Amino acid sequence: MCHNIKSETVNLPNTLTIGRIFLVPLLVVVLLTSFDGREVLGVSNEVLGAAIFALASFTDWLDGFLARRHGQVTGFGEWMDPLADKLLITAALISLVQLGRAPAWMVAVILGRELAVTVLRSFIYARGQTMPASSIGKTKMVAQVTAILLLILGPGHIDVFFVLGQAALWVATGAALLSAIDYTRRFNVVLGTRPTSGPVSGVTAPDDAARPSRGRVSA
């Protein structure tokens, strides 16, 4: 039995997910460490940091694609995938605040929303119910990934990237507030329904419990 659990857990999609977690501290080091001349092996911190973030974001799509294509969706993967996503986004946004490229209050709103939604979904999951991701949350995710990439690259490279990154961050912040209100409304609706005796059959991850498959940053 232990052998079967290990063989289900150790697969390519889950390996990519774990690899994304290991990229998080590397991203922080590259963005926040003062190298001589702000370059690493002849490449600027910003370009290298953007490349690491882009690679990590790509693995989020790739692990879900491979898991679905080869039938390798596992409980471990459904737990670790949203965790890896949140670690990546949190590290990137906090690094941008430290660099003075993102307002702290905007990052606080986005990360506060992530925490609140995680708590609400976990509570609903414990009741044996689900609360699907909203379209507003998906908009927020696209906007914040775009904002992070542009804000990393902007200063010292292409100024218009920084301006567009700030605009995308405003969109992400607005979407975070709207989706938080939407989740709260739907949470109250779900609370008004009768809970089941335990977690929904086949649902393994409270954070993205209603997600049919892996492959995106949690909304």
PEMODA-V478866 format. One record per pair of residues at least 24 apart in sequence whose ideal C-beta (glycine too) atoms are under 10 Angstrom apart, sorted by the first residue. I is the first residue (numbers start at 1). J is the second residue. If there is no record, write none. Layout:
BEGIN
i=I j=J
i=I j=J
END
This chain:
BEGIN
i=5 j=74
i=5 j=75
i=5 j=76
i=8 j=72
i=8 j=73
i=8 j=74
i=8 j=75
i=8 j=76
i=8 j=77
i=9 j=74
i=9 j=75
i=9 j=76
i=9 j=77
i=9 j=80
i=10 j=74
i=10 j=76
i=11 j=63
i=11 j=66
i=11 j=67
i=11 j=70
i=11 j=72
i=11 j=73
i=11 j=74
i=11 j=76
i=11 j=77
i=12 j=62
i=12 j=63
i=12 j=66
i=12 j=67
i=12 j=70
i=12 j=72
i=13 j=59
i=13 j=62
i=13 j=63
i=13 j=64
i=13 j=65
i=13 j=66
i=13 j=67
i=13 j=68
i=13 j=69
i=13 j=70
i=13 j=72
i=13 j=73
i=13 j=74
i=13 j=76
i=13 j=77
i=13 j=80
i=13 j=81
i=13 j=214
i=13 j=215
i=14 j=63
i=14 j=66
i=14 j=67
i=14 j=72
i=14 j=73
i=14 j=74
i=14 j=76
i=14 j=77
i=14 j=80
i=14 j=81
i=14 j=214
i=15 j=59
i=15 j=63
i=15 j=66
i=15 j=77
i=16 j=56
i=16 j=58
i=16 j=59
i=16 j=60
i=16 j=61
i=16 j=62
i=16 j=63
i=16 j=64
i=16 j=65
i=16 j=66
i=16 j=67
i=16 j=77
i=16 j=81
i=16 j=84
i=17 j=59
i=17 j=60
i=17 j=62
i=17 j=63
i=17 j=64
i=17 j=67
i=17 j=76
i=17 j=77
i=17 j=78
i=17 j=79
i=17 j=80
i=17 j=81
i=17 j=82
i=17 j=83
i=17 j=84
i=17 j=85
i=17 j=214
i=18 j=59
i=18 j=63
i=18 j=76
i=18 j=77
i=18 j=80
i=18 j=84
i=19 j=55
i=19 j=56
i=19 j=59
i=19 j=63
i=19 j=84
i=20 j=55
i=20 j=56
i=20 j=57
i=20 j=58
i=20 j=59
i=20 j=60
i=20 j=62
i=20 j=63
i=20 j=80
i=20 j=81
i=20 j=83
i=20 j=84
i=20 j=85
i=20 j=87
i=20 j=88
i=21 j=56
i=21 j=80
i=21 j=83
i=21 j=84
i=21 j=85
i=21 j=87
i=21 j=88
i=22 j=56
i=22 j=84
i=23 j=52
i=23 j=53
i=23 j=55
i=23 j=56
i=23 j=57
i=23 j=59
i=23 j=84
i=23 j=87
i=23 j=88
i=23 j=91
i=24 j=52
i=24 j=53
i=24 j=56
i=24 j=84
i=24 j=87
i=24 j=88
i=24 j=89
i=24 j=90
i=24 j=91
i=24 j=92
i=25 j=87
i=25 j=91
i=26 j=52
i=26 j=56
i=26 j=91
i=27 j=51
i=27 j=52
i=27 j=53
i=27 j=55
i=27 j=56
i=27 j=88
i=27 j=91
i=27 j=92
i=27 j=95
i=27 j=148
i=27 j=152
i=28 j=52
i=28 j=91
i=28 j=92
i=28 j=94
i=28 j=95
i=28 j=98
i=29 j=95
i=30 j=95
i=30 j=152
i=31 j=91
i=31 j=92
i=31 j=94
i=31 j=95
i=31 j=96
i=31 j=98
i=31 j=99
i=31 j=101
i=31 j=152
i=32 j=91
i=32 j=94
i=32 j=95
i=32 j=98
i=32 j=99
i=38 j=156
i=44 j=153
i=44 j=156
i=44 j=157
i=45 j=99
i=45 j=152
i=45 j=156
i=46 j=99
i=46 j=101
i=46 j=151
i=46 j=152
i=46 j=153
i=46 j=154
i=46 j=155
i=46 j=156
i=46 j=157
i=46 j=161
i=47 j=152
i=47 j=153
i=47 j=156
i=47 j=157
i=48 j=152
i=49 j=92
i=49 j=95
i=49 j=96
i=49 j=99
i=49 j=148
i=49 j=149
i=49 j=152
i=49 j=153
i=50 j=148
i=50 j=149
i=50 j=150
i=50 j=151
i=50 j=152
i=50 j=153
i=50 j=154
i=50 j=157
i=50 j=161
i=51 j=149
i=51 j=152
i=51 j=153
i=52 j=88
i=52 j=92
i=52 j=152
i=53 j=88
i=53 j=89
i=53 j=91
i=53 j=92
i=53 j=95
i=53 j=145
i=53 j=148
i=53 j=149
i=53 j=152
i=53 j=153
i=54 j=145
i=54 j=148
i=54 j=149
i=54 j=152
i=54 j=153
i=56 j=84
i=56 j=85
i=56 j=87
i=56 j=88
i=56 j=89
i=56 j=91
i=56 j=92
i=56 j=217
i=57 j=85
i=57 j=88
i=57 j=89
i=57 j=92
i=57 j=145
i=57 j=148
i=57 j=149
i=57 j=216
i=57 j=217
i=59 j=84
i=59 j=88
i=60 j=84
i=60 j=85
i=60 j=88
i=60 j=141
i=60 j=145
i=60 j=214
i=60 j=215
i=60 j=216
i=60 j=217
i=60 j=218
i=61 j=214
i=61 j=215
i=61 j=216
i=61 j=217
i=62 j=215
i=63 j=214
i=63 j=215
i=64 j=211
i=64 j=213
i=64 j=214
i=64 j=215
i=64 j=216
i=65 j=213
i=65 j=214
i=65 j=215
i=66 j=214
i=66 j=215
i=67 j=213
i=67 j=214
i=67 j=215
i=68 j=212
i=68 j=213
i=68 j=214
i=68 j=215
i=72 j=214
i=73 j=204
i=73 j=212
i=73 j=213
i=73 j=214
i=73 j=215
i=74 j=204
i=74 j=214
i=75 j=202
i=75 j=203
i=75 j=204
i=75 j=205
i=76 j=204
i=76 j=205
i=77 j=204
i=77 j=205
i=77 j=213
i=77 j=214
i=78 j=203
i=78 j=204
i=78 j=205
i=78 j=206
i=78 j=207
i=78 j=208
i=78 j=209
i=78 j=211
i=78 j=213
i=78 j=214
i=79 j=204
i=79 j=205
i=79 j=206
i=79 j=207
i=79 j=208
i=80 j=205
i=80 j=214
i=81 j=205
i=81 j=207
i=81 j=208
i=81 j=211
i=81 j=213
i=81 j=214
i=81 j=215
i=81 j=216
i=81 j=217
i=81 j=218
i=82 j=114
i=82 j=118
i=82 j=121
i=82 j=205
i=82 j=206
i=82 j=207
i=82 j=208
i=82 j=209
i=82 j=211
i=82 j=214
i=82 j=216
i=82 j=217
i=82 j=218
i=82 j=219
i=83 j=118
i=83 j=205
i=83 j=207
i=83 j=218
i=84 j=217
i=84 j=218
i=85 j=114
i=85 j=141
i=85 j=145
i=85 j=207
i=85 j=208
i=85 j=214
i=85 j=216
i=85 j=217
i=85 j=218
i=85 j=219
i=86 j=111
i=86 j=114
i=86 j=115
i=86 j=118
i=86 j=207
i=86 j=217
i=86 j=218
i=88 j=145
i=88 j=148
i=88 j=217
i=89 j=114
i=89 j=141
i=89 j=144
i=89 j=145
i=89 j=148
i=89 j=172
i=89 j=217
i=89 j=218
i=90 j=114
i=90 j=115
i=92 j=144
i=92 j=145
i=92 j=147
i=92 j=148
i=92 j=149
i=92 j=151
i=92 j=152
i=93 j=144
i=93 j=147
i=93 j=148
i=93 j=151
i=93 j=169
i=93 j=172
i=95 j=148
i=95 j=151
i=95 j=152
i=96 j=147
i=96 j=148
i=96 j=151
i=96 j=152
i=96 j=165
i=96 j=169
i=99 j=151
i=99 j=152
i=99 j=155
i=100 j=155
i=101 j=147
i=101 j=148
i=101 j=150
i=101 j=151
i=101 j=152
i=101 j=154
i=101 j=155
i=101 j=162
i=101 j=165
i=101 j=166
i=101 j=169
i=102 j=147
i=102 j=148
i=102 j=151
i=102 j=165
i=102 j=166
i=102 j=169
i=102 j=173
i=103 j=166
i=103 j=169
i=103 j=170
i=103 j=173
i=105 j=173
i=106 j=144
i=106 j=147
i=106 j=166
i=106 j=169
i=106 j=170
i=106 j=172
i=106 j=173
i=106 j=174
i=106 j=176
i=107 j=144
i=107 j=169
i=107 j=172
i=107 j=173
i=108 j=173
i=109 j=172
i=109 j=173
i=109 j=174
i=109 j=176
i=109 j=177
i=109 j=180
i=110 j=140
i=110 j=143
i=110 j=144
i=110 j=147
i=110 j=169
i=110 j=172
i=110 j=173
i=110 j=175
i=110 j=176
i=110 j=177
i=110 j=180
i=111 j=176
i=112 j=176
i=112 j=177
i=112 j=180
i=113 j=137
i=113 j=140
i=113 j=172
i=113 j=173
i=113 j=175
i=113 j=176
i=113 j=177
i=113 j=178
i=113 j=179
i=113 j=180
i=113 j=181
i=113 j=183
i=114 j=140
i=114 j=144
i=114 j=176
i=114 j=180
i=114 j=207
i=114 j=218
i=114 j=219
i=116 j=176
i=116 j=179
i=116 j=180
i=116 j=183
i=116 j=184
i=116 j=187
i=117 j=176
i=117 j=179
i=117 j=180
i=117 j=182
i=117 j=183
i=117 j=184
i=117 j=187
i=117 j=207
i=117 j=218
i=117 j=219
i=118 j=206
i=118 j=207
i=118 j=208
i=118 j=218
i=119 j=187
i=119 j=206
i=119 j=207
i=120 j=180
i=120 j=183
i=120 j=184
i=120 j=186
i=120 j=187
i=120 j=190
i=120 j=191
i=120 j=206
i=121 j=183
i=121 j=187
i=121 j=205
i=121 j=206
i=121 j=207
i=121 j=208
i=121 j=209
i=121 j=210
i=121 j=218
i=122 j=205
i=122 j=206
i=122 j=207
i=122 j=209
i=123 j=187
i=123 j=190
i=123 j=191
i=123 j=206
i=124 j=183
i=124 j=186
i=124 j=187
i=124 j=190
i=124 j=191
i=124 j=195
i=124 j=200
i=124 j=206
i=124 j=209
i=124 j=210
i=125 j=199
i=125 j=200
i=125 j=203
i=125 j=204
i=125 j=205
i=125 j=206
i=125 j=207
i=125 j=209
i=125 j=210
i=126 j=195
i=126 j=198
i=126 j=199
i=126 j=206
i=127 j=190
i=127 j=191
i=127 j=193
i=127 j=194
i=127 j=195
i=127 j=196
i=127 j=197
i=127 j=198
i=127 j=199
i=127 j=200
i=128 j=194
i=128 j=195
i=128 j=196
i=128 j=197
i=128 j=198
i=128 j=199
i=128 j=200
i=128 j=201
i=128 j=203
i=129 j=190
i=129 j=191
i=129 j=193
i=129 j=194
i=129 j=195
i=129 j=196
i=129 j=199
i=129 j=200
i=129 j=203
i=129 j=209
i=129 j=210
i=130 j=190
i=130 j=199
i=130 j=200
i=130 j=203
i=130 j=206
i=130 j=208
i=130 j=209
i=130 j=210
i=130 j=211
i=131 j=183
i=131 j=186
i=131 j=187
i=131 j=189
i=131 j=190
i=131 j=206
i=131 j=209
i=131 j=210
i=132 j=186
i=132 j=208
i=132 j=209
i=132 j=210
i=132 j=211
i=132 j=212
i=132 j=219
i=133 j=179
i=133 j=183
i=133 j=207
i=133 j=208
i=133 j=209
i=133 j=210
i=133 j=211
i=133 j=216
i=133 j=218
i=133 j=219
i=134 j=175
i=134 j=178
i=134 j=179
i=134 j=182
i=134 j=183
i=134 j=186
i=134 j=219
i=135 j=175
i=135 j=179
i=135 j=182
i=135 j=219
i=136 j=174
i=136 j=175
i=136 j=176
i=136 j=177
i=136 j=178
i=136 j=179
i=136 j=180
i=136 j=181
i=136 j=182
i=136 j=183
i=136 j=219
i=137 j=175
i=137 j=176
i=137 j=178
i=137 j=179
i=137 j=180
i=137 j=182
i=137 j=183
i=137 j=217
i=137 j=218
i=137 j=219
i=138 j=175
i=138 j=179
i=138 j=216
i=138 j=217
i=138 j=218
i=138 j=219
i=139 j=171
i=139 j=172
i=139 j=174
i=139 j=175
i=139 j=176
i=139 j=178
i=139 j=179
i=139 j=219
i=140 j=171
i=140 j=172
i=140 j=173
i=140 j=174
i=140 j=175
i=140 j=176
i=140 j=177
i=140 j=178
i=140 j=179
i=140 j=180
i=140 j=217
i=140 j=219
i=141 j=172
i=141 j=175
i=141 j=176
i=141 j=179
i=141 j=216
i=141 j=217
i=141 j=218
i=141 j=219
i=142 j=168
i=142 j=171
i=142 j=172
i=142 j=175
i=142 j=216
i=142 j=217
i=142 j=219
i=143 j=167
i=143 j=168
i=143 j=169
i=143 j=170
i=143 j=171
i=143 j=172
i=143 j=173
i=143 j=174
i=143 j=175
i=143 j=176
i=144 j=168
i=144 j=169
i=144 j=171
i=144 j=172
i=144 j=173
i=144 j=175
i=144 j=176
i=144 j=217
i=145 j=172
i=145 j=217
i=146 j=171
i=146 j=172
i=147 j=171
i=147 j=172
i=147 j=173
i=148 j=172
i=175 j=219
i=179 j=219
END
